[in-house]
Structure formats: structure tokens, C-alpha cells
Amino acid sequence: MVSAEEDLKPSYGAWTPPLNPAAPRGLCTDCGVSRFRDPKQCGQACQFIAPDYPGFETKVHGRTRDIAAADEVFFGAHLRLVRARLKVPAPEAQWTGITTRIAEKLLESGTVDAVLTVAPDPNDRWRPIPVLITDPKDMAKARGMRMGYAPLLALLEPARDLGFRRIAVIGIPCQVYALRALEASLGFDALYVIGTPCSDNTTTENFHHFLALLSDAPETVTYLEFRADFHVELRFADGRRREIPFLKLPISDLPPDFFPVTCRTCVDYTNSLSDLTVGYMGGEGEQWLIVRNARGQALLEALGDEIVCTSPTDSGKRNAAVKGFLINTERAAGGLPLRRMPGFMRGLMGWLMPRIGPKGLEFARARVEMKAIETILHLRRLEPARMKYMIPDHVWRLAARYGLAPLPGERS
């Protein structure tokens, strides 16, 4: 066997082997399992077939989410919710670089042999490619947001073949669910899972189309982030920054299939099977950490005094925003065009929403409820036979607040 060090050296410590082609699937985000030597493992690993969140929550966290608790029905099982930032932000990080720094620490301390994550394609900064990183200095190359599908888990078998026994994985929810489903059979000695909440994904080609709607020079955009203050932030190669209110985004100009059915029917927006979820929704200008279990707490503690942690904020009311989303989604799910708000109203509401809309944890609750509504309405129209298998009980509980209840045959 070629040594890991030899094999990794030619590519700055971040290594991607040749990948098998993806096996054809129906609802699929190409998490990488269909590229395994035995692609039939998709049947037991895929969250879009018959997910068992209570079962895997018990295996990973020692218990299921407490749906009677104030926030576990929204965010999943957890020990604590934290608003956080690094004292010294990392250059070119999406926020301050918490996820990258944790991974660096794991490699520096020898806690893991490799980190499985995504890095930018050399020919397209926005296209994600899966990589195994063994040198902590090379984690910097994985900073920032990518948009598109990356068969991350396809590197699990090569990682094991190279002799890596302790790994960390940074992944989005559909990848983490499949990882947990296969975890026991993979045979790693230690596995640390850092999850990111998944904002609706799309192809890299579609994302370039979106950038072209936002800027006359999309090739100069170096950064894009959906922020919790109801704005999208763009940064440009010449140092300029631009903020666009959500209500002024050209969503109505996107093709109907811009977001795939998989992303419109995802039931795990907050990555509930990770050890530690690192995102932004409840951070109100900083990052938002969901510490789910003892491993997640250890990952956070590894940062020591490099990180500033405070309690999340929580203000405003989400009901109106979620109800408006429900109405628009009902129209879209029924094939009707989205209603366009008059221009002067969009400007007014774009000004008002950051001032009167939900903030902090209330903003996060709103987004999770919106995803629950979206899942039910789109599955009801496009894949009704799957509803009783794909929708966990907590999703129905979230949607019930807005009058969405299962029809006959929709709940097992």
C-alpha cells in the first residue's frame, strides 16, 4: 500500500482520489454513498427513503430530542446553544472561522489522522470537491462557502484503505445522516462530526446563474452569505461590499427547478446528528453553535480562550413571516407563480424586517418551521407516496402550528 504521506504530498495535504461515477438514483444529493464499491448501501443510508431520526439520535446522543422542551423540537437534541466568534477572525473565513479552527486543532493535537471536508475546485471557487486533509495548515484552503453537490462520503473507503483510523468529518445534513447510518460498518476507531446547517442547495451552474442576477460582474464576487438580519452580503474582488434585503432578491426570476426536490423536502435543516452544529441562524451577526453531546462539547472546549461564547439572543415574533411563507409555498407547490410584492413595498418591508422581524433564536425557529412547511407541501404534490416514510413526527408537530396536518395515508 502507498503510504498516506506519499499519496498526500503532491496535493498540499488535501487529497481526492479518482471517484466512481454516481449510481443513478431518484431523490439524491450525491452524498457519495452511491460511489462506494457497493452502491446498494444507499438503501440503508439515505435520508430520502425511510429516515429513522429517533433511532440515530439515541445512538449518537444517547437519547431522542425532547419534543416537549422549548427548543429541541426545532433544533434537535442538544446540551447547550451558544452564540460565538473567534477572538481573531481567520482571513477569508465565511464568518470568523470556527469550523476550520476546530478541524485544525484536531489535526494539531493528533486527535484525528485526517479531516474529510470540501475545498474549492481549482477552476471554480464556488464548486465544492471532497478532500482528505492531513496537515492542519491546509485547512485554510477549505475556508468559505461552496455551492453545489460534493460526493463527500465517497472518500470514506479510501480513507480507511490508507490506514486512517481516526477522522473528523465536516458535512451537511444529508451527508451526516448517511454517515451515521454506515458508521458502525466503517470501523473507524474515532469519528468526530462537525455539521453545518444546510441552506437550500443547488447545482454550481445554477448558483452562477443566481450570481449573474445579483451582479453585472458575477465573476468578481468572492463571498456570499445569507445573514440573520434579512440581508444577503456580497463581497467583491476589489474590496467592495453590497447588502441586498431578502425581499429584493430575484427569487421569482429563478427557474422552477432551481432548488431540487431533495432540498425542498429536507427534514433536517439543523444537522441534528452531528456532534456539534456550527451555523449562523441563531447567531444574530455571529455564529450559532448547537452543542449536542459530550464529543461536541470537547470540540468546543478545544478552542480554549480563542473563542468568545455568549448566550443567544431571542426577540421578535415569527408568526407573520412563517404564515406569509406558507401562502407563497402553497402557490408554488400548486404550480402557481409567486406573488410579486410591489417595488415600493419591497423597499419598505426590506427596511422594516431587520427592525421588527424575528431575531436570534426566533429567527432560527422561523427558518426551521418554514422548512417543515416546505417539506410537507412539496412532498404532497410531487412524492405523496413517500410522505409516511420521509416525514418524522417532529416535522408534523412544527407544521401543526400553522394548520398543516396529515391527510389520510400521509402518516405511518
Phi, psi and omega in degrees: 000138176291136180295151180301319183297316179298316186291330185272334188304319184297344186235051175049029178084001177240119194236131174235117179283168170300136184255144171294154174294152179288135174289142180295131181222165176280259176288112188205137174249013180053058178293341179118344183293326180291352177262002176296166174301325175245090184293349180292350177295345174307324184301326179264346188256340193278131178286348182264013177252288178211075186295146178237075182294317178302319180296315181284329174300319179295318179294319187275316187252353181086359179194165174273167175296145177269100186288350175271346180287159187304316188236352182291332176296331178276311195251355180089174181300137178200160175268323181199157174246135188224139167261129191212160172203151172286142178298321177245102182300141179282138178301138176065016175285157178293318173241260175249351175102026184299312183300312180298318183292322176300314180297319176301316180299319180298320179285318181299322183277351184076012179296325177233157177274331184203156174245128177261117183207193176241151177229167179287141172299137181302336182259359183201108185300336184269346184272123180276139171233140180288140180219151168256123182246130180245342181256120183304330180296334183278353176297332180301330181287348180260004181294153173097171184267138171244157177228122181141182183262134179229121181286065188306313188288349177298341180271359180294315180294315175300323178299316179293321179297328180283355178094006177290126181250338182233116183227157170246144179235130174250114187211168176268169191304316182294330176287318183291322178300312180297321178300314180294324180295330183255357189308312184297322183283341181286330173076021176289149179285328180212140180221122177246130186239114175256118183254149171245140173298147184256111166289152187311125182271166174203180178287157177298324179297317177297322180296321176298323177297318178298315178300323181293335175281338182268336186215145174286345179230066185299334181292346180265357179285126181249351186204138173217134178214132170276116186259162182282000176260023175068029176230151167259131179256129173247141172236148187240161184300332181271008178095351180293154173230148178219139178242131182239121176300143179310318186290347178258005177289146184278049183299322181293344180270357180277150178294154183302330182264018181304312173262124183291164180302323180303314183286333177281352181233025179282134183255009186225061184301328188262009176058061191288348181259006175283164172282323180218126176259129180239114182215208183228341196305318181262012187271339182045063177099347174235185178273161184235120183250133173249106180273112192263332184204184184296325177295319178297321177295321178295323178297317179293317182295335179298338180282346176054227183273012175284345187241146175251122181243135176224174178282143178295151174276167183199105181206166180083179181233134185266345192305312184296317181296319181289320178296319177297321177296319179302314181298314180295321181290324176300319178294314181295319181291339177266006177085006180271152179292149175293143177287131176268127176286137177306148186305316183292328179288324179297319177297317180295313182291326176298328177283322185285318190304316178295342184264324184243351184282175179295143181227156177061229182297330179292325174296317179296319178299319179300314181295322180292320177295321177299319179294323178297315179298314181299316180302309184295313185292320182285322175295321180301324181274320191259327184220059186300329181293339182273348191301316185289346178260328190268339188258111178292162183300323184293334177291317176298323181296320178294319183286336183300330180302335183249021174083010179267115180233155180294138172275167180306130178088357183268352182227131182285000000 
